[in-house]
Amino acid sequence: MKETSLRNSTVTVKVMCAIAFLAFAVCFLFNYQADTLYYLQHVLSGGKTSYDRVIGGIIILALLWLIQYAVYRITRLYKRGHALTYFPSILLLTILTDVTTDGHIPLYWAWIAPLLLLAFVALAWVSKQFETYEPGQDNPGLFSRQMWVNMLTMVIMFLFACLFSNHNEIFHNRLEAERLILQKDYQQAALVGQKSPEADSSLTMLRVYALAQTGQLGSHLFEYPIVGGAEVMQPNGHSLRTLLLPPKQIRLMNKTRHTRNDCLLSKHLLARDLDAFARDITKFYDIDSVRVPRHYAEALVLYTHLRSHRLLTYHDSVLDADYEDLRKLQRRYPDQTTRQSAIRDTYGNTYWYYYLKKQE
């Protein structure tokens, strides 16, 4: 009876470890790090082949599973140390997804990985020696000490993979946006990282491109954090560059009729050049009879209030009232940091916030 209980307990441990690993690896391969692997294959193949997250994920998952099975057959760890048999697989998964922005796996893994494997061998040997002396399970199953020791070990290894693979949010957003642009899904590309406060100039450039392709530059550009100013309109190969897209594709953005006008006006706004914006917008919009996109209207209201000698005057009852509320908010907080925070909370998705932030 005791032997049957022990056998059932070890089977339960194996099954739960397998389920935990499978759940983690699927999320890791098919979602979190899928674009990282896409980029790695893109670089290694010179852009000639593309990574398929389903096929590639299944192949990598099968390889990891075979490695774990081989390690288990060699070590025969089946009690408190059973979770350790997944370490070589998790180590390989971590190395594969620790990809730099240049599309390479760092060279430090060439000496760190052997050291970690040596440590694993030593720990596996010690665990195997102690298995003989481990007491029987008074409470076998899901709530046994053996089970929770293994689950804790699995969690520690999962954290290791998350910490030492590439977890840079901006890098992941850039890859996802570029992949979607390659698939001509500009609408979804523009939404990537929409709620994240983190950005760099290259990600801003991609958002400009995606919004331009969907005709939404004038309506949504300043809903995102802007990094890089007017220079983000074109790649320069250094601070502004693509990972998957040919740079030529971005450079041709404003060569088509339906994006040229918006690109010019948005460039003026990014440069905070309200005079040039006011001069050029009348070439493309009849502002007296046509409702202009939201950010353009915000810029026109700002121009009207800031310039005493102006080329045009623009009024919108709702925006005029909002702008007056913003001015009251500015006067309410003399401290610059507090004022910026208050304005960001209320007007962070407007052109006013972008323009006034620089002025302060």
N, C-alpha and C positions, 0 to 999 in steps of 0.2 A: 504493500500500500504506500509506504514511504517512497519507494523507488518510482512508483507511478506518479506520485505527486511531484517529485523532483523532475521527472521527464516532462511533465506537463508545464512546469514552471519554466524550464529552459526553452521549450517550444514557444511559450508565450513571449519570452524575452526576445527570441529571434524574430518572431513575427512583428512585434512592436518596433524593434529597431529597424526592420526592413520597411515598415510603413512610414516611420519618421524620415528615414533617408529618402525614400521615394517621393514623399510629399515635398521635402526640401529641394531635392534635385530637380523636380519638375518645375517648381516655381522659379528656381534659380536659372535653369537652362531655357525654359520656354517663355519667360517673362523678363525677370530682372536683368539677366546678362545676355539675352538673345542678341541685342544690337552690338554688344562688345564682341561676340563671336562672329557676327556678320562683318564687323570691321576687320577683325583679325584675318579672316579668310580673304577679304577684299585686298588687304595689303600683301599677304603671302602669295596670292595668285596674280598680283599685278592688275587687279580689277577685271580679270578674265572670267572669274566664276563668282557666284553669289551664294551665300549661306542661306539655307532653308531651315527656319527654326524648328519645323516639325521633323524633317528627315535628319537634320544635323543633331537635334536634341535627342532623338531616339538612338542614333548611333553612339553618341557620347554616353548616354545613360546606360546602354547595353555594355559598353566598354567598362564603365565604372562598376557595374554590377558583377562582371566577370572578374575584375580585379579583387573585389571584396570576397567573392566566392573562393578564389584561389588563396587569398590570405587566410580565410577561415579554415580551409582544408589543410593548410600548412601549420597554423598555430593551434587549431582545435580549441579556441577560446569560446566557451559556451555559457559561462556563468557571469560573474560581475564584470569580466573583461571583454565580453562579446562585442560591445560597441566599438572597441579599439580596432576590430577587423575592418571598419569602414574608414579608418584614418588615411591609408594610402589613396583611396578613391577620392576623399574630400581634398587631400593635398593636391592631387592632379587637377581636380575641378578648380581649385583656387588658382593654381599656376596658369591654367588656360584662360582664366578671366581677369588676370592681373595684366591688362594690356595698357601700354602707354598711349599718349596722344599721337605718337609716331607709328602706332600699329605693331609694336614689338613687345615681347615678354621680357621684363628686366633680367639682366645677367646675374643679379644677386641670387636668383633661384638656383643657379648652377652649384652654389656651395651651401645655401641654406637648406635646400631640399634633401641632400644626402645626410646632413646633420639631423634634420627632423626624422628621417627614416631610421637612422641609427638610434635615436631616442625612442622611437616607436618600437624597434626590435627589443631594446632593453626593457621597456615597460611591459611589452607583451610577454617576455620571458618571466619577469617577476610575477605578473598576474597569473601566468600558468602554474607557477610553483605554489601560489597561495590557493589555487582552486582545490587542491587536495585537502586542505585544512578548513575550507569553508563549511560552516554548519549547514544542516538541512534547513529547508524553508518552513518556518512555522505558519507563515501566511503566504502561500504561493499565489502567483497570478499577478494582476495589475497593480496590487498595492504592496507587493513584497519589497524588501530592501534591495534585493538584487535587481528588480525592475527599475527602481528609481535611480540607482547608481548608474545603470546603463543609459537611462534617459538623460541624466545630468551630463554624462560623457558626450552623448550625441549633441546636446545643446551647446556645449563648449566648442565642439568641432564645427558646428554650424556658425557660431560666432566668429571663429577663426576664419572661415571661408568668407564671411561678409566683411570682416575687417581688412583682410589682406588681398582680396580681389579688388578690382577697380570700382570704387563706390562713389566717385566724383559725380555729383548730381548734374552739373553743367555738361560734363562730358557725355553722360548718358542722354541728356536732352538734345544735345547737338546730333548725336548719332541717330536718335529716333526721328528727329526733324528731317535730317538729310535722307534717311531711308524712305520716309513718306513722300518727300519731294521727288525722289527718284521714281516712285510709284505714281507720281502726279496727283497724289492726294493732298493738295495744298490746304484744304480746309482743316484737316486733322493736323497737318504739320504746323499750322499757325496756332493750334491749341496746346501744343506740347509745352509742358512746364508753365502753363498759364498762371497757376496759383503759387508758383515758387518765387521767392524774392531774390533768388540767386540767378545771375546771368553774367556773360562776358560779351565782348564786342562781336565775336564770331556768331554766338547764338542770336544776338540782336540782328545781325546781318541776315541770318536765315529767316527770322521772323519778318523782317522787311520784305524779303523775297516772297515768302509764302502769302503774306497779306497783299502784296502787289498783284500776285497772280489771281487772287480772288476779288480784287477791287475793293479791299477793305482798309487800305493804308490810312485814309482820311478819317476812318471811323473807329479804328481799334489799336493803332500803333502805340499810343501812349497809355494803354491799359497795362503794358508790360514795363518792367524796369529797363531803362535805356542805358547802355554802356557803349561809349565810343563816339557819340555825337554824329555829325554829318558824315564822318569818314566811313560809317558802317554800310554805306550804299554799295561799296565795291570791295572785293578781296584785295589784299596787298601781299599775300604770301607769308606774312609774319604774324602780326597781331590779329589780322583778319584773314582767315583761311578756312577751307573746307576739308572735311575728312573723307567723304565718299563722293561728293559731287565734283564734276570738272569745274574749275574756277571760271572757265569761259561761260558756263551756263548762267552764273550770277552776273557776270559782266554784261551779258546781253539782255539783262532784265528790262532796262528802260529803252530798248530798241523797238519794242512793239508799241503800237499806237495806244492801246488801252492801258498801258502802265506808265508811259512816258510823262504824262502830265502829273500824275500822282507822285511819281518819284521826284520830280523837280520841286513840287510844293512841299513834300515831306522833307526833302533835303534842306530847304529854307527853314522849316520848323525845327529840325534837329540842330541846325546851326544857330537857332534863336534869332534869325534875321527876319524880323517882322516887316521891315520896310520892303525887302525883296519879295516876301510872301504877298504883301498887299499889292505890290506892283504886278505880280504874275497871275494871281488868282482870277483877276477880271478877264484874263485871256481865255480862261477855260470855263468859268462859271458866271452866269448872270446872277449876281448875289442879291439883286432886288426882287427877282421873281422865282428863283430856284432855291430850294432848301439845300444848303451845302452840307457835306459830311461833318459829323460832330466836332472832330478836332479842328477842322478848318474854321468852323463857326466860333469855337472857343478862342482860336488865335485872332480872329477878326474882332471879337469883343475886346480882347486884351489890347490889340492895336488901337482900337478906338478910344479906350480909356487912358492909354499911356502916351499917345501922340497928340499934341495940340495942333501941330501943322501936319495934316495927313492927306493922303491921296484919296481916301474914301472913308465913309462912316457906315458902321454896321451896328444894327440893334436887333436884339432878340429878347423879348420880355422875360422869358424864363432864364436865359443865360445871364442877362443883365442883373437879375435879382440874385442869382447864384454868385456872380462875381462880387456883388456888393456884400454878400454874406462872407465871402472869403476875405475881403478887405477888413471887415469887422473882426474876423477871427485873427487876422494879423495884428490888429491893434490891441487885441485882448491879451496877447502873450508877448511881453517884451523880451523874454529869454528866447534866443534863436533856436536852441535845441527843442524846447517845449513847443515853440511855434511850428517848427518843421514837422514835429510828430502830429500835432493837431491838424495841420493842413493835409498831411499824408493820409490820415485816417478818413477824412471827409472827401478830399479832392485828389487822392493818389492816382486815380485813373483818368485824369484830365491833362490837357496840354498846359494848363495853368501851373500845375504842380511842377512839371518838368521845367518850365521856363523860370519860375520864381525860385526854385531850388538853386539854380546856378547863380541867380542874382545875389542871393544871400551868402 
